Amino acid sequence: MRKPHFLISAAWLLQAAAWFLPAVNVFDIRPVGWEAFLATFSSVWLSKGAGYETWYAPLLAGVTALTTFFFIVGSPWVVFRGSPSLRRNSARLATAAFVFNAHWLIFGILNLSELRVGYLFWWFSFAILAIGLFDLAGRDNAAESVTKTTGSGAKITV
């Protein structure tokens, strides 16, 4: 298995494991990943911010759920059907999702002591996916840069 495929597979494995591992521990409630996903996704349409303390917390939670949705739906499509430029742009988006999803800590919505292994697996899956997609896009570009022969017999590198 090539290095980028190993990294992408590892990211998918971390993401899948995160769905079944405890994500947080808030008020002695320990939802597993899929329950945390449903809670964050539902914050988009629930009234009064679903118990969040700030006006922007439900918005951040909703975007977090969207990053997870795009990871699950978009990354397999990008890996198997995407062009090198789409893979590179998707790697940038995965990097942005990794940075963005740190908001749970940065804005103090959750304390480090409240986070569990499922959150960490989920969060780092974005970074590992980004590294794998950058590597895969770079290898694709190198493969496209092959020597071609022109009609006059001259060889050029494209």
Contacts in CASP RR format, 6 or more apart in sequence:
PFRMAT RR
TARGET T0000
AUTHOR 0000-0000-0000
METHOD contacts of the structure
MODEL  1
MRKPHFLISAAWLLQAAAWFLPAVNVFDIRPVGWEAFLATFSSVWLSKGA
GYETWYAPLLAGVTALTTFFFIVGSPWVVFRGSPSLRRNSARLATAAFVF
NAHWLIFGILNLSELRVGYLFWWFSFAILAIGLFDLAGRDNAAESVTKTT
GSGAKITV
1 9 0 8 1.000
2 139 0 8 1.000
3 132 0 8 1.000
3 135 0 8 1.000
4 132 0 8 1.000
4 133 0 8 1.000
4 135 0 8 1.000
4 136 0 8 1.000
4 139 0 8 1.000
5 136 0 8 1.000
7 128 0 8 1.000
7 129 0 8 1.000
7 131 0 8 1.000
7 132 0 8 1.000
7 135 0 8 1.000
8 75 0 8 1.000
8 79 0 8 1.000
8 128 0 8 1.000
8 129 0 8 1.000
8 132 0 8 1.000
8 133 0 8 1.000
8 136 0 8 1.000
10 128 0 8 1.000
11 75 0 8 1.000
11 125 0 8 1.000
11 126 0 8 1.000
11 128 0 8 1.000
11 129 0 8 1.000
11 132 0 8 1.000
12 75 0 8 1.000
12 76 0 8 1.000
12 125 0 8 1.000
12 129 0 8 1.000
14 121 0 8 1.000
14 122 0 8 1.000
14 124 0 8 1.000
14 125 0 8 1.000
14 128 0 8 1.000
15 68 0 8 1.000
15 71 0 8 1.000
15 72 0 8 1.000
15 121 0 8 1.000
15 122 0 8 1.000
15 125 0 8 1.000
15 129 0 8 1.000
17 118 0 8 1.000
17 121 0 8 1.000
18 33 0 8 1.000
18 118 0 8 1.000
18 119 0 8 1.000
18 121 0 8 1.000
18 122 0 8 1.000
18 125 0 8 1.000
19 32 0 8 1.000
19 33 0 8 1.000
19 34 0 8 1.000
19 37 0 8 1.000
20 32 0 8 1.000
20 33 0 8 1.000
20 34 0 8 1.000
21 32 0 8 1.000
21 33 0 8 1.000
21 116 0 8 1.000
21 117 0 8 1.000
21 118 0 8 1.000
21 121 0 8 1.000
22 30 0 8 1.000
22 31 0 8 1.000
22 32 0 8 1.000
22 33 0 8 1.000
22 116 0 8 1.000
22 117 0 8 1.000
22 118 0 8 1.000
23 30 0 8 1.000
23 31 0 8 1.000
23 32 0 8 1.000
23 33 0 8 1.000
23 35 0 8 1.000
23 36 0 8 1.000
23 115 0 8 1.000
23 116 0 8 1.000
23 118 0 8 1.000
23 119 0 8 1.000
23 122 0 8 1.000
24 30 0 8 1.000
24 31 0 8 1.000
24 36 0 8 1.000
24 110 0 8 1.000
24 114 0 8 1.000
24 115 0 8 1.000
24 116 0 8 1.000
24 119 0 8 1.000
25 113 0 8 1.000
25 114 0 8 1.000
25 115 0 8 1.000
25 116 0 8 1.000
26 110 0 8 1.000
26 114 0 8 1.000
30 116 0 8 1.000
31 39 0 8 1.000
32 118 0 8 1.000
33 118 0 8 1.000
33 122 0 8 1.000
36 119 0 8 1.000
37 65 0 8 1.000
37 68 0 8 1.000
39 50 0 8 1.000
39 61 0 8 1.000
40 61 0 8 1.000
40 62 0 8 1.000
40 64 0 8 1.000
40 65 0 8 1.000
41 61 0 8 1.000
41 62 0 8 1.000
41 65 0 8 1.000
41 69 0 8 1.000
42 50 0 8 1.000
43 49 0 8 1.000
43 50 0 8 1.000
43 52 0 8 1.000
43 57 0 8 1.000
43 58 0 8 1.000
43 61 0 8 1.000
43 62 0 8 1.000
43 65 0 8 1.000
44 58 0 8 1.000
44 61 0 8 1.000
44 62 0 8 1.000
44 65 0 8 1.000
46 58 0 8 1.000
49 57 0 8 1.000
49 58 0 8 1.000
50 58 0 8 1.000
50 61 0 8 1.000
52 58 0 8 1.000
52 61 0 8 1.000
52 109 0 8 1.000
54 107 0 8 1.000
56 107 0 8 1.000
57 107 0 8 1.000
57 109 0 8 1.000
60 103 0 8 1.000
60 107 0 8 1.000
60 109 0 8 1.000
63 100 0 8 1.000
64 100 0 8 1.000
64 101 0 8 1.000
64 103 0 8 1.000
64 104 0 8 1.000
67 97 0 8 1.000
67 100 0 8 1.000
67 101 0 8 1.000
67 126 0 8 1.000
68 122 0 8 1.000
70 93 0 8 1.000
70 97 0 8 1.000
71 94 0 8 1.000
71 97 0 8 1.000
71 125 0 8 1.000
71 126 0 8 1.000
71 129 0 8 1.000
74 90 0 8 1.000
75 90 0 8 1.000
75 94 0 8 1.000
75 129 0 8 1.000
75 133 0 8 1.000
78 86 0 8 1.000
78 87 0 8 1.000
78 90 0 8 1.000
78 133 0 8 1.000
79 87 0 8 1.000
79 133 0 8 1.000
79 136 0 8 1.000
83 140 0 8 1.000
84 137 0 8 1.000
84 138 0 8 1.000
84 140 0 8 1.000
84 141 0 8 1.000
84 144 0 8 1.000
85 137 0 8 1.000
87 133 0 8 1.000
87 136 0 8 1.000
87 137 0 8 1.000
87 140 0 8 1.000
88 133 0 8 1.000
88 134 0 8 1.000
88 137 0 8 1.000
88 138 0 8 1.000
90 133 0 8 1.000
91 129 0 8 1.000
91 130 0 8 1.000
91 131 0 8 1.000
91 132 0 8 1.000
91 133 0 8 1.000
91 134 0 8 1.000
91 137 0 8 1.000
92 130 0 8 1.000
94 126 0 8 1.000
94 127 0 8 1.000
94 129 0 8 1.000
94 130 0 8 1.000
94 133 0 8 1.000
95 126 0 8 1.000
95 127 0 8 1.000
95 130 0 8 1.000
97 126 0 8 1.000
98 123 0 8 1.000
98 124 0 8 1.000
98 126 0 8 1.000
98 127 0 8 1.000
98 130 0 8 1.000
101 123 0 8 1.000
101 126 0 8 1.000
102 123 0 8 1.000
103 109 0 8 1.000
104 110 0 8 1.000
104 115 0 8 1.000
104 119 0 8 1.000
105 112 0 8 1.000
105 115 0 8 1.000
144 158 0 8 1.000
145 157 0 8 1.000
145 158 0 8 1.000
146 157 0 8 1.000
146 158 0 8 1.000
147 155 0 8 1.000
147 156 0 8 1.000
147 157 0 8 1.000
147 158 0 8 1.000
148 155 0 8 1.000
148 156 0 8 1.000
148 157 0 8 1.000
148 158 0 8 1.000
149 155 0 8 1.000
149 156 0 8 1.000
150 156 0 8 1.000
END
